[in-house]
Amino acid sequence: MPLSLSEAFRFPLAFLCAFFCASAFFGCEAYDLGDEEAAPIAVNASSPTWNNGIREVVEKRCDNCHAKGERPFAPSNVASFKSGFSESEATFQATWAAASLARVKNTSNPMPPSYADPLFEEEKAALVSYLEAVVAKSNPFATCEKTTTALTFASDIKTITDANCKGCHPGVNATPLLTAADFKAKRSAVFEYLSGKRSQPMPPGDDAFASSADGKALVEWICASSEVK
């Protein structure tokens, strides 16, 4: 029996409706998948920086799902996620770096997901290296989390701090560094000065202190002692 005009258009129209509904529901897949095979991105895995490959990796491997707030799975603060891969973005360092690193390294539930363009090995190595550096920067103690110590303030550290810290930090017109409690209150700052994460060394003008026996003992104690953690 010949089809009427309305019936002839019914099936293609139903197919198109189903296609657009599926595209909306699986929005990320619709953006990610294509006919052309992804090409590797040139990135220096040994010393990756935002402008030396990482920006392009993010734009080509992450933006498909994370650049637009209306796309599935995009973080609520999309602007911070995107711009935050830059070394200078403190919001990302505190919020996204560790989470992003965990997903990139996750083999059972990775990012990018299985249906998206995968990271090539050099891209993944560079991104992991870059994110690990950002995580370490946001957590000054990341380099010494496994350190252990038997040193105590009273027996081992007080003589060191009296000789090297007390003169400038008596607690009158400067931050006190006289007791274990004082060092606990300023633990991050003290460690950053001793580990070279701040431009000025402490004690002032003494670049060699941190690598001396006393400096190493103080770093070990700051890292691992229950008196300051």
CYANA upper distance limits for C-alpha pairs under 8 A (distance plus 0.5 A):
  3 LEU  CA      7 GLU  CA      6.33
  3 LEU  CA      8 ALA  CA      6.42
  4 SER  CA      8 ALA  CA      6.66
  5 LEU  CA      9 PHE  CA      7.17
  6 SER  CA     10 ARG  CA      6.72
  7 GLU  CA     11 PHE  CA      7.83
  8 ALA  CA     12 PRO  CA      8.50
  9 PHE  CA     13 LEU  CA      6.55
 10 ARG  CA     14 ALA  CA      6.60
 11 PHE  CA     15 PHE  CA      6.68
 12 PRO  CA     16 LEU  CA      6.69
 13 LEU  CA     17 CYS  CA      6.70
 14 ALA  CA     18 ALA  CA      6.69
 15 PHE  CA     19 PHE  CA      6.65
 16 LEU  CA     20 PHE  CA      6.72
 17 CYS  CA     21 CYS  CA      6.62
 18 ALA  CA     22 ALA  CA      6.59
 19 PHE  CA     23 SER  CA      6.64
 20 PHE  CA     24 ALA  CA      6.64
 21 CYS  CA     25 PHE  CA      6.67
 22 ALA  CA     26 PHE  CA      6.44
 22 ALA  CA     27 GLY  CA      8.44
 23 SER  CA     27 GLY  CA      5.81
 23 SER  CA     29 GLU  CA      8.37
 23 SER  CA     30 ALA  CA      6.38
 26 PHE  CA     30 ALA  CA      6.97
 26 PHE  CA     72 PRO  CA      8.23
 27 GLY  CA     31 TYR  CA      7.00
 27 GLY  CA     71 ARG  CA      6.74
 27 GLY  CA     72 PRO  CA      6.93
 28 CYS  CA     32 ASP  CA      6.65
 28 CYS  CA     64 ASN  CA      7.21
 28 CYS  CA     65 CYS  CA      5.84
 28 CYS  CA     71 ARG  CA      6.87
 28 CYS  CA     72 PRO  CA      6.52
 29 GLU  CA     33 LEU  CA      6.36
 29 GLU  CA    115 TYR  CA      7.28
 29 GLU  CA    116 ALA  CA      7.36
 31 TYR  CA     64 ASN  CA      6.42
 31 TYR  CA     65 CYS  CA      8.12
 32 ASP  CA     64 ASN  CA      6.41
 32 ASP  CA     65 CYS  CA      8.26
 32 ASP  CA    115 TYR  CA      8.15
 32 ASP  CA    116 ALA  CA      5.76
 32 ASP  CA    117 ASP  CA      7.21
 33 LEU  CA    115 TYR  CA      7.81
 33 LEU  CA    116 ALA  CA      6.73
 33 LEU  CA    117 ASP  CA      7.80
 38 ALA  CA    117 ASP  CA      7.01
 40 PRO  CA    120 PHE  CA      6.79
 40 PRO  CA    123 GLU  CA      8.26
 41 ILE  CA     53 GLY  CA      7.82
 41 ILE  CA     56 GLU  CA      7.86
 41 ILE  CA     57 VAL  CA      7.32
 41 ILE  CA    123 GLU  CA      7.35
 42 ALA  CA     53 GLY  CA      6.96
 42 ALA  CA    123 GLU  CA      8.40
 43 VAL  CA     48 PRO  CA      7.38
 43 VAL  CA     52 ASN  CA      6.90
 43 VAL  CA     53 GLY  CA      4.93
 43 VAL  CA     54 ILE  CA      7.61
 43 VAL  CA    122 GLU  CA      7.69
 43 VAL  CA    123 GLU  CA      7.03
 43 VAL  CA    126 ALA  CA      7.46
 44 ASN  CA     48 PRO  CA      5.84
 44 ASN  CA     52 ASN  CA      7.46
 44 ASN  CA     53 GLY  CA      7.36
 44 ASN  CA    122 GLU  CA      8.47
 44 ASN  CA    126 ALA  CA      7.21
 45 ALA  CA    122 GLU  CA      6.57
 45 ALA  CA    123 GLU  CA      7.63
 45 ALA  CA    125 ALA  CA      6.41
 45 ALA  CA    126 ALA  CA      4.56
 45 ALA  CA    127 LEU  CA      8.32
 45 ALA  CA    129 SER  CA      7.88
 46 SER  CA    126 ALA  CA      7.46
 46 SER  CA    129 SER  CA      8.41
 47 SER  CA    126 ALA  CA      8.13
 47 SER  CA    130 TYR  CA      8.48
 48 PRO  CA     52 ASN  CA      6.44
 48 PRO  CA     53 GLY  CA      7.18
 48 PRO  CA     54 ILE  CA      7.20
 48 PRO  CA    126 ALA  CA      6.21
 48 PRO  CA    127 LEU  CA      8.00
 48 PRO  CA    129 SER  CA      7.74
 48 PRO  CA    130 TYR  CA      6.38
 49 THR  CA     53 GLY  CA      7.18
 49 THR  CA     54 ILE  CA      6.58
 49 THR  CA    130 TYR  CA      7.28
 50 TRP  CA     54 ILE  CA      5.28
 50 TRP  CA     55 ARG  CA      5.76
 50 TRP  CA     85 PHE  CA      7.44
 50 TRP  CA     86 SER  CA      6.02
 50 TRP  CA     87 GLU  CA      7.51
 51 ASN  CA     55 ARG  CA      6.40
 53 GLY  CA     57 VAL  CA      6.80
 54 ILE  CA     58 VAL  CA      6.66
 54 ILE  CA    126 ALA  CA      8.02
 54 ILE  CA    127 LEU  CA      7.10
 54 ILE  CA    130 TYR  CA      8.44
 55 ARG  CA     59 GLU  CA      6.65
 55 ARG  CA     85 PHE  CA      8.25
 56 GLU  CA     60 LYS  CA      6.48
 57 VAL  CA     61 ARG  CA      6.07
 57 VAL  CA     62 CYS  CA      7.87
 57 VAL  CA    123 GLU  CA      7.47
 57 VAL  CA    127 LEU  CA      8.45
 58 VAL  CA     62 CYS  CA      5.37
 58 VAL  CA     63 ASP  CA      6.78
 58 VAL  CA     82 LYS  CA      8.43
 59 GLU  CA     63 ASP  CA      5.45
 59 GLU  CA     64 ASN  CA      8.27
 60 LYS  CA     64 ASN  CA      7.72
 61 ARG  CA    112 PRO  CA      7.29
 61 ARG  CA    117 ASP  CA      7.06
 61 ARG  CA    118 PRO  CA      7.90
 61 ARG  CA    119 LEU  CA      7.58
 62 CYS  CA     66 HIS  CA      6.43
 62 CYS  CA     67 ALA  CA      8.08
 62 CYS  CA    112 PRO  CA      7.40
 63 ASP  CA     67 ALA  CA      5.00
 63 ASP  CA     68 LYS  CA      8.29
 63 ASP  CA     82 LYS  CA      8.48
 65 CYS  CA     71 ARG  CA      6.54
 65 CYS  CA     72 PRO  CA      7.11
 65 CYS  CA     73 PHE  CA      7.32
 65 CYS  CA     74 ALA  CA      6.64
 66 HIS  CA     71 ARG  CA      7.64
 66 HIS  CA     73 PHE  CA      7.65
 66 HIS  CA     74 ALA  CA      5.08
 66 HIS  CA     75 PRO  CA      7.46
 66 HIS  CA     78 VAL  CA      7.36
 66 HIS  CA     81 PHE  CA      8.44
 66 HIS  CA     82 LYS  CA      8.14
 67 ALA  CA     71 ARG  CA      8.47
 67 ALA  CA     74 ALA  CA      7.76
 67 ALA  CA     78 VAL  CA      7.12
 67 ALA  CA     82 LYS  CA      7.40
 68 LYS  CA     74 ALA  CA      7.34
 68 LYS  CA     78 VAL  CA      7.55
 69 GLY  CA     74 ALA  CA      6.19
 69 GLY  CA     75 PRO  CA      7.74
 69 GLY  CA     76 SER  CA      7.41
 69 GLY  CA     78 VAL  CA      6.73
 70 GLU  CA     74 ALA  CA      7.86
 74 ALA  CA     78 VAL  CA      7.23
 75 PRO  CA     81 PHE  CA      7.73
 77 ASN  CA     81 PHE  CA      6.98
 78 VAL  CA     82 LYS  CA      6.69
 79 ALA  CA     83 SER  CA      6.54
 79 ALA  CA     84 GLY  CA      8.17
 80 SER  CA     84 GLY  CA      5.51
 80 SER  CA     89 GLU  CA      8.32
 80 SER  CA     91 THR  CA      6.98
 80 SER  CA     92 PHE  CA      6.55
 81 PHE  CA     85 PHE  CA      7.42
 81 PHE  CA     92 PHE  CA      6.71
 81 PHE  CA     96 TRP  CA      7.20
 83 SER  CA     89 GLU  CA      7.52
 84 GLY  CA     88 SER  CA      8.12
 84 GLY  CA     89 GLU  CA      5.31
 84 GLY  CA     90 ALA  CA      7.79
 84 GLY  CA     91 THR  CA      7.10
 84 GLY  CA     92 PHE  CA      4.94
 84 GLY  CA     93 GLN  CA      7.66
 84 GLY  CA     96 TRP  CA      8.40
 85 PHE  CA     89 GLU  CA      7.55
 85 PHE  CA     92 PHE  CA      7.12
 85 PHE  CA     97 ALA  CA      8.32
 87 GLU  CA    134 VAL  CA      7.36
 89 GLU  CA     93 GLN  CA      7.13
 90 ALA  CA     94 ALA  CA      6.78
 90 ALA  CA    138 SER  CA      8.36
 91 THR  CA     95 THR  CA      6.49
 91 THR  CA     96 TRP  CA      8.32
 92 PHE  CA     96 TRP  CA      5.40
 92 PHE  CA     97 ALA  CA      6.53
 93 GLN  CA     97 ALA  CA      5.69
 93 GLN  CA     98 ALA  CA      8.31
 93 GLN  CA    134 VAL  CA      6.64
 93 GLN  CA    135 VAL  CA      6.86
 93 GLN  CA    137 LYS  CA      8.30
 93 GLN  CA    138 SER  CA      6.15
 94 ALA  CA    138 SER  CA      6.82
 95 THR  CA     99 ALA  CA      8.14
 96 TRP  CA    100 SER  CA      6.33
 97 ALA  CA    101 LEU  CA      6.55
 97 ALA  CA    131 LEU  CA      6.51
 97 ALA  CA    132 GLU  CA      8.48
 97 ALA  CA    134 VAL  CA      7.12
 97 ALA  CA    135 VAL  CA      6.38
 98 ALA  CA    102 ALA  CA      6.67
 98 ALA  CA    131 LEU  CA      8.00
 98 ALA  CA    132 GLU  CA      8.43
 98 ALA  CA    135 VAL  CA      6.53
 99 ALA  CA    103 ARG  CA      6.89
100 SER  CA    104 VAL  CA      6.66
100 SER  CA    131 LEU  CA      8.23
101 LEU  CA    105 LYS  CA      6.69
101 LEU  CA    128 VAL  CA      6.80
101 LEU  CA    131 LEU  CA      6.44
101 LEU  CA    132 GLU  CA      7.60
102 ALA  CA    106 ASN  CA      6.46
103 ARG  CA    109 ASN  CA      7.46
103 ARG  CA    110 PRO  CA      5.68
103 ARG  CA    111 MET  CA      5.88
104 VAL  CA    110 PRO  CA      6.03
104 VAL  CA    111 MET  CA      5.44
104 VAL  CA    112 PRO  CA      7.69
104 VAL  CA    124 LYS  CA      8.01
104 VAL  CA    128 VAL  CA      7.67
105 LYS  CA    110 PRO  CA      7.26
105 LYS  CA    128 VAL  CA      7.92
106 ASN  CA    110 PRO  CA      5.35
106 ASN  CA    111 MET  CA      8.11
109 ASN  CA    113 PRO  CA      7.60
110 PRO  CA    114 SER  CA      7.94
112 PRO  CA    116 ALA  CA      6.60
112 PRO  CA    117 ASP  CA      7.54
112 PRO  CA    118 PRO  CA      6.61
112 PRO  CA    119 LEU  CA      7.66
113 PRO  CA    118 PRO  CA      8.09
114 SER  CA    118 PRO  CA      7.70
119 LEU  CA    123 GLU  CA      6.26
119 LEU  CA    124 LYS  CA      6.08
120 PHE  CA    124 LYS  CA      6.62
121 GLU  CA    125 ALA  CA      6.61
122 GLU  CA    126 ALA  CA      6.55
123 GLU  CA    127 LEU  CA      6.57
124 LYS  CA    128 VAL  CA      6.48
125 ALA  CA    129 SER  CA      6.57
126 ALA  CA    130 TYR  CA      6.52
127 LEU  CA    131 LEU  CA      6.53
128 VAL  CA    132 GLU  CA      6.50
129 SER  CA    133 ALA  CA      6.84
130 TYR  CA    134 VAL  CA      6.91
131 LEU  CA    135 VAL  CA      6.58
132 GLU  CA    136 ALA  CA      6.59
133 ALA  CA    137 LYS  CA      6.64
134 VAL  CA    138 SER  CA      6.78
135 VAL  CA    139 ASN  CA      6.62
135 VAL  CA    142 ALA  CA      8.30
136 ALA  CA    140 PRO  CA      6.58
136 ALA  CA    141 PHE  CA      7.97
136 ALA  CA    142 ALA  CA      5.77
136 ALA  CA    143 THR  CA      7.56
140 PRO  CA    188 SER  CA      7.27
140 PRO  CA    191 PHE  CA      7.87
140 PRO  CA    192 GLU  CA      7.09
141 PHE  CA    145 GLU  CA      6.53
141 PHE  CA    188 SER  CA      8.35
141 PHE  CA    191 PHE  CA      8.36
141 PHE  CA    223 CYS  CA      7.30
144 CYS  CA    223 CYS  CA      6.48
144 CYS  CA    224 ALA  CA      8.18
145 GLU  CA    223 CYS  CA      7.63
145 GLU  CA    224 ALA  CA      7.99
146 LYS  CA    224 ALA  CA      8.47
147 THR  CA    220 GLU  CA      7.63
147 THR  CA    223 CYS  CA      7.14
147 THR  CA    224 ALA  CA      6.16
148 THR  CA    220 GLU  CA      8.10
148 THR  CA    223 CYS  CA      8.47
148 THR  CA    224 ALA  CA      5.77
148 THR  CA    225 SER  CA      7.93
149 THR  CA    220 GLU  CA      7.08
149 THR  CA    221 TRP  CA      6.96
149 THR  CA    224 ALA  CA      6.34
149 THR  CA    225 SER  CA      6.70
150 ALA  CA    225 SER  CA      8.07
151 LEU  CA    155 SER  CA      7.81
151 LEU  CA    156 ASP  CA      6.38
151 LEU  CA    157 ILE  CA      7.91
151 LEU  CA    217 ALA  CA      8.39
151 LEU  CA    221 TRP  CA      6.64
151 LEU  CA    225 SER  CA      7.69
152 THR  CA    156 ASP  CA      6.06
152 THR  CA    157 ILE  CA      6.93
152 THR  CA    221 TRP  CA      7.85
152 THR  CA    225 SER  CA      7.85
152 THR  CA    227 GLU  CA      8.15
153 PHE  CA    157 ILE  CA      5.00
153 PHE  CA    158 LYS  CA      5.94
153 PHE  CA    179 THR  CA      8.34
153 PHE  CA    180 ALA  CA      6.74
153 PHE  CA    227 GLU  CA      8.24
154 ALA  CA    158 LYS  CA      6.16
156 ASP  CA    160 ILE  CA      8.02
157 ILE  CA    161 THR  CA      6.76
157 ILE  CA    217 ALA  CA      8.04
157 ILE  CA    218 LEU  CA      7.05
157 ILE  CA    221 TRP  CA      8.30
158 LYS  CA    162 ASP  CA      6.36
158 LYS  CA    178 LEU  CA      8.39
158 LYS  CA    179 THR  CA      8.21
159 THR  CA    163 ALA  CA      6.75
160 ILE  CA    164 ASN  CA      6.62
160 ILE  CA    165 CYS  CA      8.42
160 ILE  CA    214 ASP  CA      6.83
160 ILE  CA    218 LEU  CA      8.18
161 THR  CA    165 CYS  CA      5.36
161 THR  CA    166 LYS  CA      6.69
161 THR  CA    177 LEU  CA      8.14
161 THR  CA    178 LEU  CA      7.92
162 ASP  CA    166 LYS  CA      5.36
162 ASP  CA    167 GLY  CA      7.93
162 ASP  CA    178 LEU  CA      7.84
163 ALA  CA    167 GLY  CA      7.98
164 ASN  CA    203 PRO  CA      6.89
165 CYS  CA    169 HIS  CA      6.45
165 CYS  CA    177 LEU  CA      7.10
165 CYS  CA    203 PRO  CA      7.32
166 LYS  CA    170 PRO  CA      5.83
166 LYS  CA    176 PRO  CA      8.30
166 LYS  CA    177 LEU  CA      6.81
166 LYS  CA    178 LEU  CA      6.84
168 CYS  CA    174 ALA  CA      7.49
169 HIS  CA    173 ASN  CA      8.42
169 HIS  CA    174 ALA  CA      5.77
169 HIS  CA    175 THR  CA      5.95
169 HIS  CA    176 PRO  CA      5.28
169 HIS  CA    177 LEU  CA      5.93
169 HIS  CA    178 LEU  CA      7.98
170 PRO  CA    174 ALA  CA      7.10
170 PRO  CA    175 THR  CA      7.77
170 PRO  CA    176 PRO  CA      5.70
170 PRO  CA    177 LEU  CA      7.17
170 PRO  CA    178 LEU  CA      7.32
171 GLY  CA    175 THR  CA      5.81
171 GLY  CA    176 PRO  CA      4.27
171 GLY  CA    177 LEU  CA      7.60
171 GLY  CA    178 LEU  CA      8.33
172 VAL  CA    176 PRO  CA      7.97
176 PRO  CA    182 ASP  CA      6.69
177 LEU  CA    182 ASP  CA      5.66
177 LEU  CA    183 PHE  CA      6.43
178 LEU  CA    182 ASP  CA      6.77
178 LEU  CA    183 PHE  CA      8.27
179 THR  CA    183 PHE  CA      7.09
180 ALA  CA    184 LYS  CA      6.66
180 ALA  CA    227 GLU  CA      6.88
180 ALA  CA    228 VAL  CA      7.00
181 ALA  CA    185 ALA  CA      6.77
181 ALA  CA    227 GLU  CA      8.09
181 ALA  CA    228 VAL  CA      7.43
182 ASP  CA    186 LYS  CA      7.07
183 PHE  CA    187 ARG  CA      5.87
183 PHE  CA    190 VAL  CA      7.98
183 PHE  CA    222 ILE  CA      8.45
183 PHE  CA    228 VAL  CA      7.08
184 LYS  CA    227 GLU  CA      7.80
184 LYS  CA    228 VAL  CA      4.75
184 LYS  CA    229 LYS  CA      7.20
185 ALA  CA    228 VAL  CA      8.44
186 LYS  CA    190 VAL  CA      6.63
187 ARG  CA    191 PHE  CA      6.63
187 ARG  CA    222 ILE  CA      7.22
187 ARG  CA    228 VAL  CA      7.46
188 SER  CA    192 GLU  CA      6.61
189 ALA  CA    193 TYR  CA      6.77
190 VAL  CA    194 LEU  CA      6.75
191 PHE  CA    195 SER  CA      6.41
191 PHE  CA    219 VAL  CA      7.22
191 PHE  CA    222 ILE  CA      7.29
191 PHE  CA    223 CYS  CA      8.27
192 GLU  CA    196 GLY  CA      6.60
192 GLU  CA    197 LYS  CA      5.34
192 GLU  CA    198 ARG  CA      6.43
193 TYR  CA    197 LYS  CA      6.55
193 TYR  CA    198 ARG  CA      5.82
193 TYR  CA    199 SER  CA      8.32
193 TYR  CA    200 GLN  CA      7.51
193 TYR  CA    201 PRO  CA      6.17
193 TYR  CA    202 MET  CA      6.34
194 LEU  CA    201 PRO  CA      7.26
194 LEU  CA    202 MET  CA      6.87
194 LEU  CA    210 ALA  CA      5.97
194 LEU  CA    215 GLY  CA      8.06
194 LEU  CA    219 VAL  CA      7.43
195 SER  CA    210 ALA  CA      7.55
195 SER  CA    219 VAL  CA      8.40
196 GLY  CA    200 GLN  CA      8.42
196 GLY  CA    201 PRO  CA      7.30
200 GLN  CA    204 PRO  CA      7.40
200 GLN  CA    205 GLY  CA      8.22
201 PRO  CA    205 GLY  CA      6.84
201 PRO  CA    206 ASP  CA      6.93
201 PRO  CA    207 ASP  CA      6.44
202 MET  CA    206 ASP  CA      7.01
202 MET  CA    207 ASP  CA      8.11
202 MET  CA    209 PHE  CA      8.15
203 PRO  CA    209 PHE  CA      7.80
208 ALA  CA    212 SER  CA      6.83
209 PHE  CA    214 ASP  CA      7.79
209 PHE  CA    215 GLY  CA      5.79
210 ALA  CA    214 ASP  CA      8.15
210 ALA  CA    215 GLY  CA      4.73
210 ALA  CA    216 LYS  CA      6.54
210 ALA  CA    219 VAL  CA      8.20
211 SER  CA    215 GLY  CA      6.31
211 SER  CA    216 LYS  CA      6.50
212 SER  CA    216 LYS  CA      6.57
213 ALA  CA    217 ALA  CA      6.66
214 ASP  CA    218 LEU  CA      6.71
215 GLY  CA    219 VAL  CA      6.68
216 LYS  CA    220 GLU  CA      6.57
217 ALA  CA    221 TRP  CA      6.66
218 LEU  CA    222 ILE  CA      6.56
219 VAL  CA    223 CYS  CA      6.49
220 GLU  CA    224 ALA  CA      6.60
220 GLU  CA    225 SER  CA      8.24
221 TRP  CA    225 SER  CA      5.58
222 ILE  CA    228 VAL  CA      6.94
222 ILE  CA    229 LYS  CA      8.18
223 CYS  CA    229 LYS  CA      8.16
224 ALA  CA    228 VAL  CA      8.40
224 ALA  CA    229 LYS  CA      7.48
225 SER  CA    229 LYS  CA      6.76
